[in-house]
């Protein structure tokens, strides 16, 4: 079967597509990654996919936006004809829209995957064209026609089976007997997360012993090794990292945004967290964060007060994981076999 995965934007959209594609390839199917992929082409290519990048713009009603959408649609349609596409899976973001429309015009089966609790505009727009809609969280079903919906979960590269080891601590220059805070702002970093955490360090270190793993993104001069050195804190700083597994394993508490992929990974590793929903993502990240909060793993923080943030972080560091986590809600809210469930939806769509 020839299957196109249409996506773009952040790794939160792209990685679920990559994981599905990897599984489909292992089953002997031909997989084509299409969309606004240039920024992540190295990561995608490392999995052996054929990439068809198309420049896409946010959907609008201006002449230039409609022209760009039509041009992308035409390019996708021509490409799909050459490879005889049977199924198109859209993973959200405006970059997926022309690919899904092109696939529908050629009679391909259409599947949408929605990563967030509250759907994005692209999938809301495309739902009328979809044969099946796979959702990451149960609450999302109310936004789509129920007969089309399947609760598959969000594909995640991790199983939660990674255990922390002495070698891991040594590799990152950390100590085994000190609690570790992992800080990151998503695939593109976050100046807001970085600034708040750095501003909270003086308050946090007054009565708390901790060390830091900090993924700060590119070109953020707020986070520098000198800042941690001057405060006498052990820290390992990265602009970006491909393999988050060891960092999750070492973390006692995670400070992060609340994209769907991050929330799924935190649930998979059963990590306590302070979540700072991205304020310009509508209700998407806030609803994702609330879902993890309901399991007992996360607290949600809003605002820019570093003292209050430090207090909230101290409370999470001192919480007992066993006492705060609700295993029943965790198991009901998050699927551990999302890749396989989504694969079944794809393979059944064309049968």
C-alpha positions as CSV (number, residue, x, y, z in Angstrom):
1,X,0.0,0.0,0.0
2,X,1.2,3.5,-0.8
3,X,0.5,5.9,2.1
4,X,1.2,9.6,2.4
5,X,1.6,11.2,5.8
6,X,0.8,15.0,5.6
7,X,2.2,17.2,8.3
8,X,4.5,20.1,9.2
9,X,5.2,22.7,11.8
10,X,6.6,21.5,15.1
11,X,7.9,18.1,16.2
12,X,4.6,17.7,18.1
13,X,3.0,17.2,14.7
14,X,5.9,15.5,12.9
15,X,7.0,12.8,15.4
16,X,3.7,11.0,15.6
17,X,3.7,10.8,11.8
18,X,7.3,9.6,11.8
19,X,6.5,6.9,14.4
20,X,3.5,5.7,12.4
21,X,5.5,5.7,9.2
22,X,8.2,3.7,10.7
23,X,5.8,1.0,11.8
24,X,4.1,1.0,8.4
25,X,7.4,0.6,6.6
26,X,8.3,-2.3,8.9
27,X,5.1,-4.0,7.7
28,X,6.1,-3.6,4.1
29,X,4.2,-0.5,3.0
30,X,5.5,2.4,1.0
31,X,5.4,5.6,3.1
32,X,5.8,9.2,1.8
33,X,6.3,12.1,4.2
34,X,4.8,15.3,2.7
35,X,4.3,18.8,3.9
36,X,6.3,21.7,5.4
37,X,9.2,19.5,6.4
38,X,12.5,21.3,5.5
39,X,13.4,22.3,9.0
40,X,13.2,18.7,10.2
41,X,14.4,17.0,7.1
42,X,17.5,15.5,8.7
43,X,15.5,13.8,11.4
44,X,12.9,12.6,9.0
45,X,15.5,11.3,6.5
46,X,17.2,9.4,9.2
47,X,14.2,7.1,9.3
48,X,14.5,6.3,5.6
49,X,11.4,8.1,4.4
50,X,11.0,9.7,1.0
51,X,10.3,13.4,1.6
52,X,8.2,15.6,-0.6
53,X,8.4,19.1,0.9
54,X,5.9,21.7,-0.1
55,X,6.1,25.3,1.1
56,X,2.8,26.1,2.8
57,X,1.3,29.2,4.4
58,X,-1.3,29.7,7.2
59,X,-4.8,29.3,5.8
60,X,-6.5,32.6,5.1
61,X,-8.9,34.3,2.7
62,X,-6.5,36.8,1.2
63,X,-5.6,36.3,-2.5
64,X,-2.0,35.3,-1.7
65,X,-3.1,32.7,0.9
66,X,-5.7,31.1,-1.5
67,X,-3.2,31.2,-4.3
68,X,-0.6,29.5,-2.1
69,X,-3.1,26.8,-1.0
70,X,-4.1,26.1,-4.6
71,X,-0.5,25.8,-5.7
72,X,0.3,23.4,-2.9
73,X,-2.8,21.4,-3.7
74,X,-1.8,21.1,-7.3
75,X,1.8,20.1,-6.4
76,X,0.5,17.4,-4.0
77,X,-2.1,16.1,-6.5
78,X,0.5,15.7,-9.2
79,X,2.9,14.0,-6.8
80,X,0.2,11.6,-5.5
81,X,-0.6,10.6,-9.0
82,X,3.0,9.5,-9.7
83,X,3.2,7.3,-6.6
84,X,-0.5,6.1,-6.7
85,X,-1.4,7.1,-3.2
86,X,-4.1,4.9,-1.5
87,X,-4.3,6.6,1.9
88,X,-3.5,10.1,3.2
89,X,-3.1,10.6,6.9
90,X,-3.2,14.2,8.1
91,X,-1.5,15.2,11.3
92,X,-2.7,18.7,11.7
93,X,-1.1,22.1,11.0
94,X,-1.9,24.2,8.0
95,X,0.8,22.3,6.0
96,X,-1.4,19.2,6.0
97,X,-4.4,20.8,4.4
98,X,-3.5,20.8,0.7
99,X,-2.2,17.2,1.0
100,X,-5.4,15.9,2.5
101,X,-7.6,17.8,-0.1
102,X,-5.4,16.5,-2.9
103,X,-5.7,12.9,-1.6
104,X,-9.5,13.2,-1.3
105,X,-9.8,14.5,-4.9
106,X,-8.0,11.4,-6.1
107,X,-10.2,9.0,-4.1
108,X,-7.6,8.1,-1.5
109,X,-8.9,7.1,2.0
110,X,-8.5,10.0,4.5
111,X,-7.5,9.6,8.1
112,X,-6.9,12.5,10.5
113,X,-4.9,12.3,13.7
114,X,-5.5,14.9,16.3
115,X,-2.8,15.3,18.9
116,X,-4.4,17.8,21.3
117,X,-7.4,17.7,23.5
118,X,-8.9,20.7,21.6
119,X,-8.5,20.2,17.9
120,X,-6.5,22.7,15.7
121,X,-8.1,24.6,12.9
122,X,-6.7,22.4,10.2
123,X,-8.4,19.2,11.5
124,X,-11.6,21.0,12.3
125,X,-11.6,22.2,8.7
126,X,-10.8,18.8,7.2
127,X,-13.1,16.6,9.4
128,X,-15.8,16.6,6.7
129,X,-13.4,14.9,4.3
130,X,-12.2,12.3,6.7
131,X,-13.1,8.6,6.6
132,X,-11.7,8.1,10.1
133,X,-10.5,10.5,12.8
134,X,-8.0,9.2,15.4
135,X,-7.8,11.1,18.6
136,X,-5.1,11.2,21.3
137,X,-7.5,11.9,24.2
138,X,-11.1,10.8,24.9
139,X,-12.4,14.3,25.5
140,X,-11.6,15.2,21.9
141,X,-14.4,13.0,20.6
142,X,-17.0,15.8,21.2
143,X,-15.4,17.9,18.5
144,X,-15.9,15.3,15.7
145,X,-18.6,13.1,14.3
146,X,-18.7,10.2,16.7
147,X,-19.1,7.5,14.0
148,X,-15.7,8.6,12.6
149,X,-13.8,8.7,15.8
150,X,-11.3,6.2,17.3
151,X,-9.4,6.7,20.5
152,X,-5.8,5.6,19.6
153,X,-3.7,7.9,21.7
154,X,-0.7,9.9,20.6
155,X,2.3,7.9,19.2
156,X,5.3,8.2,21.5
157,X,8.8,6.9,20.9
158,X,9.2,5.9,24.5
159,X,7.8,3.0,26.5
160,X,8.8,4.3,29.9
161,X,11.1,1.3,30.4
162,X,14.3,3.4,30.5
163,X,15.9,3.2,34.0
164,X,18.3,5.8,35.4
165,X,21.9,4.5,35.8
166,X,25.1,5.7,37.4
167,X,26.5,5.9,33.9
168,X,23.8,8.4,32.8
169,X,24.5,10.7,35.8
170,X,28.2,10.6,35.0
171,X,27.7,11.3,31.3
172,X,25.8,14.5,32.0
173,X,28.1,15.5,34.9
174,X,25.4,15.1,37.6
175,X,25.3,13.4,41.0
176,X,23.1,10.5,41.9
177,X,22.2,11.8,45.3
178,X,20.8,15.2,44.2
179,X,17.3,15.7,42.7
180,X,17.3,16.6,39.1
181,X,15.1,19.1,37.3
182,X,14.6,18.8,33.6
183,X,13.6,22.1,31.8
184,X,12.6,22.5,28.2
185,X,10.2,24.5,26.1
186,X,9.4,22.1,23.2
187,X,11.0,21.5,19.9
188,X,11.6,25.1,19.3
189,X,12.7,26.1,22.8
190,X,11.0,28.8,24.8
191,X,12.3,32.1,26.0
192,X,9.4,32.4,28.4
193,X,10.1,29.1,30.1
194,X,13.9,29.8,30.2
195,X,13.5,33.3,31.7
196,X,11.0,32.2,34.4
197,X,13.2,29.3,35.5
198,X,16.5,31.3,35.5
199,X,14.8,34.1,37.5
200,X,13.6,31.6,40.1
201,X,16.9,30.0,40.8
202,X,17.9,32.3,43.7
203,X,14.7,31.6,45.5
204,X,14.8,27.9,44.7
205,X,18.3,27.3,46.0
206,X,17.7,28.9,49.4
207,X,16.5,25.7,50.9
208,X,16.6,23.1,48.1
209,X,19.4,21.0,46.8
210,X,19.0,20.3,43.0
211,X,20.7,20.0,39.7
212,X,19.5,20.9,36.2
213,X,19.2,19.4,32.7
214,X,18.2,22.4,30.5
215,X,17.2,22.3,26.8
216,X,17.1,26.0,26.0
217,X,16.7,26.1,22.3
218,X,18.9,28.0,19.9
219,X,19.9,31.6,20.2
220,X,18.7,32.2,23.8
221,X,21.4,34.1,25.7
222,X,19.3,34.0,28.9
223,X,20.5,30.4,29.6
224,X,24.3,30.3,29.9
225,X,26.5,27.9,31.8
226,X,28.0,30.9,33.6
227,X,24.6,31.6,35.3
228,X,24.6,28.2,36.9
229,X,28.3,28.3,37.7
230,X,27.9,31.6,39.5
231,X,25.1,30.2,41.6
232,X,27.1,27.0,42.4
233,X,24.6,24.8,40.7
234,X,25.4,21.7,38.6
235,X,23.7,22.0,35.2
236,X,24.0,20.5,31.7
237,X,22.7,22.8,28.9
238,X,21.7,21.8,25.4
239,X,20.3,23.9,22.6
240,X,18.5,20.8,21.2
241,X,18.7,17.1,21.8
242,X,17.4,14.2,19.7
243,X,17.1,11.5,22.4
244,X,15.1,12.7,25.4
245,X,14.9,9.3,26.9
246,X,17.9,9.4,29.3
247,X,16.9,13.0,30.4
248,X,13.4,11.9,31.3
249,X,14.8,8.9,33.1
250,X,17.1,11.1,35.2
251,X,14.4,13.8,35.9
252,X,12.7,14.0,39.3
253,X,10.5,16.9,38.1
254,X,10.0,18.3,34.6
255,X,9.3,22.0,33.8
256,X,7.8,22.3,30.3
257,X,5.1,23.5,28.0
258,X,2.2,21.2,27.5
259,X,2.1,20.2,23.9
260,X,0.4,16.8,23.3
261,X,3.6,15.0,22.7
262,X,5.2,16.3,25.9
263,X,2.1,15.5,28.0
264,X,2.1,11.9,26.5
265,X,5.8,11.5,27.2
266,X,5.4,12.7,30.8
267,X,2.6,10.2,31.3
268,X,4.6,7.4,29.8
269,X,7.5,8.0,32.1
270,X,5.2,8.9,35.0
271,X,7.1,12.1,35.8
272,X,6.0,14.9,38.1
273,X,5.8,18.2,36.3
274,X,5.2,21.9,36.4
275,X,3.5,22.8,33.2
276,X,3.4,26.2,31.7
277,X,0.9,26.1,28.8
278,X,1.9,28.3,25.8
279,X,-0.4,31.3,26.2
280,X,-0.8,31.9,22.4
281,X,-2.0,28.4,21.5
282,X,-5.7,29.0,22.3
283,X,-7.0,26.4,24.7
284,X,-4.9,23.6,23.3
285,X,-2.1,23.5,25.8
286,X,-4.1,24.4,28.8
287,X,-6.5,21.5,28.2
288,X,-3.6,19.1,27.6
289,X,-2.1,20.2,30.9
290,X,-5.3,19.8,32.7
291,X,-5.5,16.2,31.6
292,X,-2.1,15.4,33.1
293,X,-3.0,17.4,36.3
294,X,-6.1,15.1,36.7
295,X,-3.7,12.1,36.9
296,X,-1.9,13.8,39.9
297,X,1.4,14.1,38.0
298,X,1.3,17.8,37.1
299,X,0.6,21.2,38.4
300,X,-0.2,24.1,36.1
301,X,1.5,27.4,36.6
302,X,0.6,30.7,35.0
303,X,2.2,34.1,35.3
304,X,5.7,35.3,35.6
305,X,6.3,35.5,39.4
306,X,9.6,33.7,40.0
307,X,9.1,33.4,43.8
308,X,5.6,31.7,43.4
309,X,7.1,29.6,40.6
310,X,9.9,28.4,42.9
311,X,7.5,27.6,45.6
312,X,5.4,25.5,43.3
313,X,8.5,23.7,42.0
314,X,9.6,22.9,45.5
315,X,6.3,21.4,46.3
316,X,6.5,19.1,43.3
317,X,10.1,18.1,44.2
318,X,9.0,17.1,47.7
319,X,5.8,15.2,46.6
320,X,5.8,11.5,46.8
321,X,5.1,10.1,43.3
322,X,3.3,7.0,44.7
323,X,0.9,9.2,46.8
324,X,0.1,11.8,44.1
325,X,-0.5,9.6,41.1
326,X,-3.9,8.2,40.2
327,X,-3.1,5.1,38.3
328,X,-6.7,4.5,37.2
329,X,-7.1,7.9,35.6
330,X,-3.6,7.6,34.0
331,X,-4.5,4.3,32.4
332,X,-7.8,5.5,31.1
333,X,-6.4,8.8,29.7
334,X,-3.3,7.6,27.9
335,X,-2.8,4.8,25.5
336,X,0.5,2.9,25.7
337,X,0.1,1.2,22.2
338,X,-0.9,4.3,20.2
339,X,1.3,3.5,17.2
340,X,-0.2,0.0,16.7
341,X,-3.8,1.3,17.2
342,X,-3.2,4.1,14.6
343,X,-1.6,1.6,12.2
344,X,-4.7,-0.6,12.4
345,X,-6.9,2.4,11.5
346,X,-4.7,3.1,8.4
347,X,-4.7,-0.5,7.2
348,X,-8.4,-0.8,7.7
349,X,-9.2,2.4,5.9
350,X,-8.4,1.0,2.5
351,X,-9.9,-2.5,3.0
